[in-house]
């Protein structure tokens, strides 16, 4: 995926500055042995020097998706990974007649900076490979507020000579857990604590059901309001009419259901329900 990000950065530069690029592009480490790719053109070097998780953007809790045919799946949000590039310009002697190499390098950095500042997110038409269609969008940051120590440490670590550079950071999504998919579970009981030694325990029960239209061959009703009265909690049905309550207590409860275009309904239930059925039909 990191190689796809390299290609996406290259594609963005091509969209804005022309394809083929009017300069050479490199992703090598800019240490003391680095040299421009050729003696005829300037080189832009984009070195990925740091890869770390961005926990400010990540939501770790899984969420439940309802599928057709009574199936459901737990989807785990992807990790948000921030890739940092050190972008430098390198000019061999006299690429532009009468212009010192340093001015060529500064001009190239300025052109690239204008491009990167235009895009707080990598645009869809620049994305390549595994990054195509990625959600959420790939956020970018360029020109950090105070990175003087980071810059000094970077150049010292690679044994290179300090030179003007852009610090460009892109946050991408990385899926790291498989989906957990299967039939919709109507009752699930989890017990925590010291059950094996007779100590206190904490019981958590999840229930799920379906709201349907009784007049249309059990047609599912989306966006129905379902309330578990004794617990004081509410759920809204998905497109397949299904709802889920988590962390409810054992005992007698009442389900209250309301949906636009239908009469309100209630149903007395036991949790866990011996029949395993928590469905409600509306008229």
FENZI-V41473 format. One record per backbone hydrogen bond with DSSP energy under -0.5 kcal/mol. NH is the residue of the N-H (numbers start at 1). CO is the residue of the C=O. E is the energy in kcal/mol with one decimal. If there is no record, write none. Layout:
# FENZI-V41473
NH CO E
NH CO E
This chain:
# FENZI-V41473
5 1 -1.6
6 2 -2.0
7 3 -2.1
8 4 -2.0
9 5 -2.5
10 6 -2.2
11 7 -2.4
12 8 -2.4
13 9 -2.1
14 10 -2.1
15 11 -2.4
16 12 -1.6
17 13 -3.0
18 14 -1.8
24 42 -3.0
26 44 -2.6
31 29 -1.6
32 158 -0.5
34 31 -1.9
43 90 -3.1
44 24 -3.2
45 43 -0.6
45 88 -3.1
46 26 -3.0
46 44 -0.5
47 45 -0.6
47 86 -2.3
48 46 -0.6
49 47 -1.1
49 84 -1.6
50 84 -1.2
52 82 -2.1
54 80 -3.9
55 53 -0.9
57 54 -1.0
58 54 -0.5
60 58 -0.5
63 75 -2.2
65 73 -2.9
67 71 -2.9
70 67 -0.6
71 68 -0.7
72 182 -2.8
73 65 -2.4
74 180 -2.6
75 63 -2.9
75 73 -0.6
77 75 -0.5
79 174 -2.3
81 79 -0.7
81 172 -2.7
82 52 -3.6
83 81 -0.6
83 170 -3.0
84 50 -2.9
85 168 -3.4
86 47 -2.7
87 85 -0.7
87 166 -2.9
88 45 -2.3
88 86 -0.6
90 43 -2.8
95 92 -0.9
97 95 -0.6
99 96 -2.4
103 100 -0.8
104 100 -1.6
105 101 -2.3
106 102 -2.3
107 103 -2.4
108 104 -2.2
109 105 -2.3
110 106 -2.2
111 107 -2.2
112 108 -2.3
113 109 -2.6
114 110 -2.1
115 111 -1.5
116 112 -2.5
117 113 -2.4
118 114 -1.0
118 115 -0.8
119 116 -1.1
120 118 -0.6
122 138 -2.4
126 123 -1.8
127 123 -0.6
127 124 -1.2
131 128 -1.9
132 129 -1.6
134 131 -1.9
139 137 -1.0
139 171 -0.7
140 120 -3.0
141 169 -2.1
143 167 -1.1
151 147 -3.1
152 148 -2.4
153 149 -2.8
154 150 -2.4
155 151 -2.4
156 152 -2.1
157 153 -2.4
158 154 -1.8
159 155 -0.5
159 156 -0.7
160 155 -1.8
166 87 -2.3
168 85 -2.3
168 166 -0.7
169 141 -3.0
170 83 -2.4
171 139 -2.8
172 81 -2.9
172 170 -0.6
174 79 -2.7
180 74 -1.8
181 179 -0.7
182 72 -2.3
184 70 -2.7
186 184 -0.5
188 206 -2.4
190 204 -3.0
192 202 -2.4
194 200 -2.0
197 194 -1.0
198 195 -0.9
199 194 -2.5
202 192 -3.3
204 190 -3.1
205 248 -1.2
206 188 -3.0
207 245 -2.3
208 186 -1.9
209 243 -1.6
211 241 -3.0
212 210 -0.5
212 280 -2.1
213 219 -2.8
214 212 -0.7
214 282 -2.1
216 213 -1.2
218 213 -0.8
219 213 -1.0
221 211 -2.5
222 220 -0.6
223 237 -1.8
224 221 -0.6
225 258 -3.3
226 224 -0.6
226 235 -2.9
227 256 -2.9
228 233 -2.7
229 227 -0.9
229 254 -2.2
231 228 -0.5
232 228 -1.7
233 228 -1.2
235 226 -3.0
237 224 -1.9
238 242 -1.8
241 238 -2.1
243 209 -2.0
245 207 -2.7
248 205 -2.5
251 271 -2.7
253 269 -2.7
255 267 -3.1
256 227 -2.6
256 254 -0.5
257 265 -3.2
258 225 -2.4
262 259 -1.9
265 257 -2.2
267 255 -2.1
269 253 -2.8
271 251 -2.6
272 270 -0.5
276 273 -1.5
278 276 -0.5
280 210 -2.2
282 212 -2.8
